[in-house]
């Protein structure tokens, strides 16, 4: 999935910024997103929506979700544990 184009000279800086951002993200949620992207090509719409609902529920019950909410309320960066 491409969402941004950059000049050749800026590619490494942009790639490093993206990887730094992903390294701070909730890894369990990222893995579920990857699963959803992979399934989207073969699932029916209904199957995909069911899968998304199930995985969102799992993420919503995770410690990382609770940490994200607390961090938002406390106006601080979250510290995800994965």
N, C-alpha and C positions, 0 to 999 in steps of 0.2 A: 504494500500500500504506500503510495507516494503522496505526501501532503505538502512538500516543500522542495523547491529547487534552489540550489545555491551555486555560486561561482566556484570553479575548480579550486581557486586559491583559498576559499573559505570552507572547503569540504571537511578537512580534518578537525578544524575548530568546531564546526557544527556537529560532527559525529561524536566528538568527545563530550560536548555539552549534552547531547541526547543520551549517551551512555551514562553520564553522571546522574542525570535526572532519573533514568530507569533504575539505576542502582539504589536509589532512595525510595523507590515505589514499593507498594505491597506486593511481594513476589507471588503470593497465593492468588491474588486477583489477576496479576499479569498472566499467570499460567492458565487460568480459566478463560481469559480473553483469547489467548492463543488457541485453546481448545475450541472456542466458539467460532473463531475465524476459520479454522480447519473444517469444522462441521458444516459451515454455511453453504459450501459448494455442493453438498449432496443431500442435506436435510430439506424436507418440505418446510414451508413457512410455519406450519403448526408445530412440527417437531423442533424447529429452531427456537420458536418462542417458548416452548416447554423447557427446552434445555437452558435457555437464558434465564427463565424464571427460577429454575432449580439452582443454578450456579449463583445467581444474585442472592438467593436465600442463604446459601452456604457462606458467601462473602459477608452478608449482613449479620451473621452470627459469629464472625471471627473476632479475635482479639485485635487484629489490625484495623477492622472497622471501628471498634470502640476507641482505639487509639486515635484514629483519624478524627472522630467526632470530638474527643477531648482536646486534641491539639487545636482544632478549629475554634472551639469555645474559649480556649485559653490563649488564642492568638499566638501560637508558636508552631514551628515546623514539627510535623509528626515524626516519630521514631518507630518505624515498622519493624516487626520481628520475623515476619514471614510464616 
